[in-house]
Amino acid sequence: MNKYNTDLKEYIKTIFWTLFVAIIVVAIMVIDLRLNVGKKQQSDFHIKELTNISMSLNQLYYLEKQNPNDYMINLKIAFLCEVLKDNAAAKINYEKALKKSNYAPFAVYKAAMFYVSQKKYIDAINLAELLPDYKNKNIFELKARFYTRLADSFLEDGDFVNSVKIHKIALKYAKNTTDDIENKARENFAVAYNKYAEKYIDENDLKHAIQMLQNALEIYPDPYAMYKLGLIYENVDDEKAQRYIEDAYNINPGIINPELYNKLLNKLIKRSREEGEYSKAQFYALKQENFKRKYINSNIFDGDLEIQNLQIITRREKIIGKKQYYICFDLKNNSSYPIDNMFVKFVIQPRGGKTFETEEKIISRNNPLNASKVAHNIQIHLDCPNYDMFSKYAQIQIFAKKNIRSAWVMIDYLTVSFIK
């Protein structure tokens, strides 16, 4: 009976402190609401989430009492404590999970990742070394994810040497997992070398900067490394610079300075002609022509596009008997060139509802939009999470791009009346 009373007191105490933390957090959020009226809906959402987390914690603490040997409950509690920034409670529950599970691999992995987030690298590494050595895809995945995160954390601290060292370990394990995990490990490794190169560039040590960037390219075809090499070689070996910049452009057109690249091509054309190498001059002239055409076809410039007569309308579909929402608009091409490829994305914030987005290809080579012409009555179906979410109006951000690999460019931001 005494044990029951003791447990009950502990349970009540736990509930009290959990609710107390939640009340404090909610109070802070309410004060923040008054200071940031423009962020009211976002703050309301966070308050609701915090309340839900507190309720979930109460349920988990109760379940822990009922199932004292279930370490997964402690892992869930620890995760929610991390969300609430209660790192002391998170640490306690990770330690409980480790003991209850007899240091099961998943518990070890989660606790080690927590220590990385707290910058307690020695504790994290000591835990990770407890992961089994046997060859198992799941174990390799846990190790790959852990060491990748650890290396990224070193990089965040500006510790390039340890970041590169740990990324090598991560990649070793990632090679024994899925293609997605290996590619992510390679990409992150290349980023570390990129950042390392920037340090040398800042110190004007171009020799070591080039070595770091070349190391990055041996691991992953990173366009940023290619472009940086192109910039470094611009005044040293302009032909090599051209190759690197062209390679970068072919992967990610948005990262290069088009004026700089065009100037470099002009320089190569002029010098080739002066040296009597006319075939080489023609070669670079062709590259320049292709670049200009591809650049115009791949990018949207300020004022190129004009959204007209945009509205949100509803239709009740006879077949399914449900109300459907559509964005209807006209699109004018203000540029001097035809558009034969176009994607649009709408980010929609209904009043009183959650933000959602939709995107669609609206122009193709089979039906181009010529210069100074207007495409009328374009309609895009809105796959809303809730068809009753609109009230009187919605705020809409409109983005466009001509190439699927290009970055989105915002072309308009407006408030639209909702037509029922």
C-alpha positions as CSV (number, residue, x, y, z in Angstrom):
1,M,0.0,0.0,0.0
2,N,2.9,2.4,0.9
3,K,4.5,1.6,-2.5
4,Y,1.2,2.4,-4.2
5,N,1.0,5.7,-2.4
6,T,4.6,6.5,-3.2
7,D,4.1,5.7,-6.9
8,L,0.9,7.8,-7.0
9,K,2.7,10.7,-5.4
10,E,5.5,10.5,-8.0
11,Y,3.0,10.3,-10.8
12,I,1.1,13.3,-9.5
13,K,4.4,15.2,-9.1
14,T,5.3,14.3,-12.7
15,I,2.0,15.6,-14.0
16,F,2.3,18.8,-11.9
17,W,5.8,19.6,-13.3
18,T,4.8,18.7,-16.8
19,L,1.8,21.0,-16.7
20,F,3.8,23.7,-15.0
21,V,6.4,23.6,-17.8
22,A,3.6,23.7,-20.4
23,I,1.9,26.6,-18.6
24,I,5.2,28.6,-18.6
25,V,5.9,27.8,-22.2
26,V,2.3,28.8,-23.2
27,A,2.6,32.0,-21.2
28,I,5.8,32.9,-23.0
29,M,4.1,32.2,-26.3
30,V,1.1,34.4,-25.4
31,I,3.5,37.3,-24.6
32,D,5.2,36.6,-27.9
33,L,1.8,36.9,-29.5
34,R,1.3,40.4,-28.2
35,L,4.7,41.4,-29.5
36,N,4.3,39.7,-32.9
37,V,0.8,40.2,-34.0
38,G,1.7,39.4,-37.6
39,K,2.8,35.9,-36.5
40,K,-0.4,35.2,-34.6
41,Q,-1.6,32.1,-36.6
42,Q,1.9,30.6,-36.4
43,S,2.1,31.2,-32.7
44,D,-1.4,29.7,-32.2
45,F,-0.3,26.6,-34.0
46,H,2.8,26.3,-31.7
47,I,0.7,26.7,-28.6
48,K,-1.6,23.9,-29.8
49,E,1.5,21.7,-30.5
50,L,3.0,22.4,-27.1
51,T,-0.3,21.5,-25.4
52,N,-0.5,18.3,-27.4
53,I,3.1,17.4,-26.4
54,S,2.3,18.0,-22.8
55,M,-0.7,15.7,-23.0
56,S,1.4,13.1,-24.8
57,L,4.0,13.3,-22.1
58,N,1.4,12.7,-19.4
59,Q,0.2,9.6,-21.2
60,L,3.8,8.4,-21.7
61,Y,4.7,8.9,-18.0
62,Y,1.6,6.9,-17.1
63,L,2.5,4.1,-19.6
64,E,6.0,4.0,-18.1
65,K,4.5,3.2,-14.7
66,Q,2.4,0.4,-16.3
67,N,5.3,-0.9,-18.4
68,P,8.5,-0.3,-16.5
69,N,10.7,-2.4,-18.8
70,D,9.6,-0.9,-22.1
71,Y,12.6,1.2,-23.1
72,M,10.8,2.6,-26.2
73,I,8.5,4.6,-23.9
74,N,11.6,6.3,-22.4
75,L,12.9,7.1,-25.9
76,K,9.6,8.7,-26.8
77,I,9.6,10.7,-23.6
78,A,13.2,11.8,-24.2
79,F,12.3,12.9,-27.7
80,L,9.4,15.1,-26.5
81,C,11.5,16.5,-23.8
82,E,14.0,17.6,-26.4
83,V,11.2,19.3,-28.3
84,L,10.4,21.2,-25.1
85,K,14.1,22.0,-24.6
86,D,14.1,20.1,-21.4
87,N,17.5,18.5,-22.0
88,A,18.0,17.4,-18.4
89,A,14.8,15.3,-18.6
90,A,15.8,14.1,-22.0
91,K,19.2,12.9,-20.8
92,I,17.6,11.0,-17.8
93,N,15.2,9.2,-20.1
94,Y,17.9,8.3,-22.7
95,E,19.9,6.8,-19.8
96,K,16.9,4.9,-18.6
97,A,16.3,3.5,-22.1
98,L,19.9,2.4,-22.4
99,K,19.8,0.5,-19.1
100,K,16.4,-1.0,-19.7
101,S,17.3,-2.2,-23.2
102,N,20.8,-3.4,-22.2
103,Y,22.2,-0.9,-24.7
104,A,20.2,-2.0,-27.6
105,P,21.5,-0.6,-30.9
106,F,18.6,1.8,-31.5
107,A,18.7,3.1,-28.0
108,V,22.4,3.6,-28.3
109,Y,22.0,5.5,-31.6
110,K,19.2,7.8,-30.3
111,A,21.2,8.6,-27.1
112,A,24.4,9.2,-29.1
113,M,22.5,11.6,-31.5
114,F,21.2,13.5,-28.4
115,Y,24.7,13.9,-27.1
116,V,25.8,15.3,-30.5
117,S,23.0,17.8,-30.4
118,Q,24.4,18.9,-27.0
119,K,27.9,19.1,-28.4
120,K,29.1,16.4,-26.0
121,Y,31.1,14.7,-28.6
122,I,33.2,12.4,-26.3
123,D,30.0,11.0,-24.7
124,A,28.5,10.6,-28.2
125,I,31.5,8.8,-29.6
126,N,31.8,6.5,-26.6
127,L,28.2,5.5,-27.0
128,A,28.4,5.0,-30.8
129,E,31.4,2.6,-30.3
130,L,29.0,0.3,-28.4
131,L,27.1,-0.3,-31.6
132,P,27.7,-3.9,-32.7
133,D,30.5,-4.7,-35.2
134,Y,28.7,-7.4,-37.1
135,K,27.8,-6.8,-40.7
136,N,24.2,-5.8,-40.8
137,K,22.5,-3.3,-43.1
138,N,20.5,-1.7,-40.3
139,I,23.6,-1.4,-38.1
140,F,25.5,0.2,-40.9
141,E,22.7,2.6,-41.5
142,L,22.7,3.7,-37.8
143,K,26.4,4.2,-37.9
144,A,26.3,6.1,-41.2
145,R,23.6,8.5,-39.9
146,F,25.4,9.0,-36.6
147,Y,28.8,9.8,-38.0
148,T,27.3,12.0,-40.7
149,R,25.5,14.0,-38.1
150,L,28.6,14.2,-35.9
151,A,30.7,15.4,-38.8
152,D,28.2,18.0,-39.7
153,S,28.2,19.2,-36.1
154,F,32.0,19.6,-36.2
155,L,31.6,21.5,-39.4
156,E,29.1,23.9,-37.7
157,D,31.8,24.5,-35.0
158,G,34.3,25.4,-37.7
159,D,36.4,22.3,-36.9
160,F,37.2,21.3,-40.5
161,V,39.8,18.7,-39.7
162,N,37.6,16.6,-37.5
163,S,34.6,17.1,-39.8
164,V,36.5,15.6,-42.8
165,K,37.9,12.9,-40.6
166,I,34.5,11.8,-39.3
167,H,32.9,12.1,-42.8
168,K,35.3,9.5,-44.0
169,I,34.1,7.1,-41.3
170,A,30.4,7.9,-42.2
171,L,31.0,7.2,-45.9
172,K,32.6,3.9,-45.1
173,Y,29.4,2.7,-43.4
174,A,27.1,4.5,-45.9
175,K,28.5,2.4,-48.7
176,N,26.9,-0.7,-47.2
177,T,23.4,0.9,-47.0
178,T,21.0,2.3,-49.6
179,D,21.9,4.6,-52.5
180,D,20.0,7.4,-50.9
181,I,22.0,7.2,-47.6
182,E,25.3,6.9,-49.5
183,N,24.5,9.9,-51.7
184,K,23.5,12.0,-48.7
185,A,26.8,11.0,-47.0
186,R,28.8,11.9,-50.1
187,E,27.0,15.2,-50.5
188,N,27.6,16.2,-46.9
189,F,31.2,15.1,-47.2
190,A,31.7,17.4,-50.2
191,V,30.1,20.3,-48.3
192,A,32.7,19.8,-45.6
193,Y,35.5,20.0,-48.1
194,N,33.8,23.1,-49.7
195,K,33.8,24.9,-46.3
196,Y,37.4,23.8,-45.7
197,A,38.3,25.4,-49.1
198,E,36.6,28.6,-48.1
199,K,38.9,28.9,-45.1
200,Y,41.9,28.6,-47.3
201,I,40.5,31.1,-49.8
202,D,40.0,33.6,-47.0
203,E,43.6,33.1,-46.1
204,N,44.6,33.5,-49.8
205,D,46.1,30.0,-49.8
206,L,44.8,29.0,-53.2
207,K,46.9,25.9,-53.5
208,H,45.3,24.2,-50.5
209,A,41.9,25.6,-51.5
210,I,42.2,23.9,-54.9
211,Q,43.1,20.6,-53.2
212,M,40.1,20.7,-50.9
213,L,37.7,21.4,-53.8
214,Q,39.3,18.7,-55.9
215,N,38.8,16.3,-52.9
216,A,35.2,17.3,-52.9
217,L,34.7,16.5,-56.6
218,E,36.3,13.0,-56.1
219,I,33.5,12.2,-53.7
220,Y,30.5,14.0,-55.2
221,P,29.8,16.0,-58.4
222,D,29.2,19.2,-56.4
223,P,28.5,22.2,-58.7
224,Y,29.6,24.7,-56.0
225,A,33.0,23.1,-55.9
226,M,33.2,23.2,-59.7
227,Y,32.2,26.9,-59.7
228,K,34.7,27.9,-57.0
229,L,37.5,26.1,-59.0
230,G,36.4,28.0,-62.1
231,L,36.7,31.3,-60.2
232,I,40.1,30.4,-58.8
233,Y,41.4,29.4,-62.2
234,E,39.9,32.5,-64.0
235,N,43.1,34.5,-63.8
236,V,45.5,31.5,-63.9
237,D,44.2,29.1,-66.5
238,D,41.1,30.5,-68.2
239,E,40.5,27.4,-70.3
240,K,40.3,25.2,-67.2
241,A,38.1,27.9,-65.6
242,Q,35.7,27.7,-68.5
243,R,35.4,23.9,-68.2
244,Y,34.7,24.1,-64.5
245,I,32.1,26.8,-64.8
246,E,30.4,25.1,-67.7
247,D,30.2,21.9,-65.7
248,A,28.7,23.8,-62.7
249,Y,26.2,25.5,-65.0
250,N,25.0,22.2,-66.5
251,I,24.2,20.8,-63.0
252,N,22.9,24.0,-61.3
253,P,22.4,27.0,-63.6
254,G,21.3,29.3,-60.8
255,I,24.7,29.4,-58.9
256,I,26.9,31.0,-61.6
257,N,27.3,34.7,-62.5
258,P,26.2,34.8,-66.1
259,E,28.0,38.1,-66.8
260,L,31.3,36.7,-65.5
261,Y,31.0,33.6,-67.6
262,N,30.0,35.5,-70.7
263,K,33.0,37.8,-70.1
264,L,35.3,34.7,-69.8
265,L,34.0,33.3,-73.1
266,N,34.6,36.7,-74.8
267,K,38.2,36.6,-73.5
268,L,38.8,33.1,-74.8
269,I,37.3,34.0,-78.2
270,K,39.3,37.1,-78.6
271,R,42.6,35.5,-77.5
272,S,42.1,32.5,-79.8
273,R,41.5,34.8,-82.8
274,E,44.6,36.9,-81.9
275,E,46.7,33.7,-81.8
276,G,45.3,32.5,-85.1
277,E,43.4,29.5,-83.6
278,Y,40.2,30.2,-85.4
279,S,38.7,26.7,-84.9
280,K,39.2,27.2,-81.1
281,A,37.6,30.7,-81.4
282,Q,34.7,29.2,-83.2
283,F,34.4,26.5,-80.5
284,Y,34.1,29.1,-77.8
285,A,31.8,31.2,-79.8
286,L,29.5,28.2,-80.2
287,K,29.6,27.6,-76.5
288,Q,28.7,31.3,-75.9
289,E,25.8,31.1,-78.2
290,N,24.5,27.9,-76.6
291,F,25.0,29.4,-73.2
292,K,23.0,32.6,-74.0
293,R,20.2,30.5,-75.5
294,K,20.1,28.1,-72.6
295,Y,20.4,30.9,-70.0
296,I,17.4,32.8,-71.4
297,N,15.4,29.6,-71.7
298,S,16.3,28.5,-68.1
299,N,15.8,31.8,-66.2
300,I,13.1,34.2,-65.3
301,F,14.0,37.9,-65.1
302,D,12.3,40.7,-63.3
303,G,9.2,41.8,-65.1
304,D,9.2,38.9,-67.5
305,L,5.8,37.5,-66.3
306,E,2.6,39.2,-65.3
307,I,-0.3,37.4,-63.5
308,Q,-3.7,38.9,-64.4
309,N,-7.3,38.3,-63.2
310,L,-6.3,35.8,-60.6
311,Q,-9.2,34.4,-58.5
312,I,-10.1,31.3,-56.5
313,I,-13.3,29.7,-57.7
314,T,-15.3,26.6,-56.7
315,R,-17.2,24.0,-58.7
316,R,-19.2,21.1,-57.5
317,E,-18.2,18.1,-59.5
318,K,-21.2,16.1,-60.7
319,I,-19.4,12.8,-60.6
320,I,-17.9,12.9,-57.1
321,G,-20.5,15.4,-55.7
322,K,-17.9,17.4,-53.9
323,K,-16.9,21.0,-54.0
324,Q,-13.6,21.5,-55.8
325,Y,-11.3,24.6,-55.7
326,Y,-9.4,26.1,-58.6
327,I,-7.0,28.9,-59.2
328,C,-7.9,30.7,-62.4
329,F,-5.6,33.4,-64.0
330,D,-4.2,34.8,-67.2
331,L,-0.4,34.9,-67.7
332,K,1.3,37.5,-69.9
333,N,4.8,37.1,-71.3
334,N,6.4,40.5,-71.1
335,S,9.8,39.3,-72.3
336,S,11.2,39.5,-75.9
337,Y,11.5,35.7,-76.1
338,P,9.0,32.9,-76.4
339,I,8.5,30.7,-73.4
340,D,8.3,27.0,-74.2
341,N,8.6,25.5,-70.7
342,M,7.1,26.9,-67.5
343,F,6.2,25.6,-64.0
344,V,4.2,27.6,-61.4
345,K,3.9,27.1,-57.7
346,F,1.2,28.7,-55.5
347,V,1.8,28.9,-51.7
348,I,-1.6,29.7,-50.2
349,Q,-2.4,31.0,-46.8
350,P,-6.2,31.0,-46.3
351,R,-7.5,33.1,-43.5
352,G,-7.9,30.9,-40.5
353,G,-6.4,27.9,-42.2
354,K,-3.0,26.1,-42.7
355,T,-0.6,27.1,-45.4
356,F,-0.4,24.6,-48.3
357,E,1.0,24.7,-51.8
358,T,0.4,23.3,-55.2
359,E,2.5,23.3,-58.4
360,E,2.0,22.4,-62.0
361,K,3.5,22.6,-65.4
362,I,1.5,25.1,-67.5
363,I,3.5,25.8,-70.6
364,S,5.2,23.2,-72.9
365,R,7.0,23.1,-76.2
366,N,3.8,21.9,-77.9
367,N,2.0,25.0,-76.7
368,P,4.5,27.9,-76.2
369,L,3.7,31.4,-74.9
370,N,5.1,33.8,-77.4
371,A,6.6,37.2,-76.6
372,S,4.1,39.9,-75.5
373,K,1.2,37.4,-75.7
374,V,-1.3,36.3,-73.0
375,A,-2.3,32.8,-72.0
376,H,-6.0,33.1,-71.0
377,N,-8.0,31.2,-68.4
378,I,-5.3,28.9,-67.0
379,Q,-7.0,26.7,-64.3
380,I,-5.1,24.7,-61.7
381,H,-7.0,22.4,-59.3
382,L,-6.2,22.9,-55.6
383,D,-5.7,19.7,-53.7
384,C,-6.5,21.4,-50.4
385,P,-6.1,19.5,-47.1
386,N,-9.5,20.8,-46.1
387,Y,-12.0,22.1,-48.7
388,D,-13.8,24.2,-46.1
389,M,-10.7,26.1,-45.0
390,F,-11.3,29.2,-47.0
391,S,-13.2,32.2,-45.5
392,K,-13.3,35.5,-47.3
393,Y,-9.8,35.7,-48.8
394,A,-6.4,34.0,-49.0
395,Q,-2.9,35.4,-49.3
396,I,-1.0,33.8,-52.2
397,Q,2.7,33.7,-53.1
398,I,3.3,32.8,-56.8
399,F,6.5,31.3,-58.0
400,A,7.7,30.2,-61.4
401,K,10.6,28.5,-63.1
402,K,11.4,27.5,-66.7
403,N,13.6,24.5,-65.9
404,I,12.8,21.7,-63.4
405,R,16.3,22.0,-62.0
406,S,16.2,25.8,-61.6
407,A,15.3,27.6,-58.4
408,W,11.8,29.0,-57.9
409,V,11.5,32.8,-58.5
410,M,8.7,34.7,-56.8
411,I,6.7,36.7,-59.4
412,D,3.8,38.0,-57.3
413,Y,2.4,38.2,-53.8
414,L,-1.2,39.2,-53.4
415,T,-4.4,38.8,-51.4
416,V,-7.2,37.2,-53.4
417,S,-10.9,37.3,-52.8
418,F,-12.6,34.0,-52.5
419,I,-15.5,33.5,-54.9
420,K,-18.1,31.0,-53.6
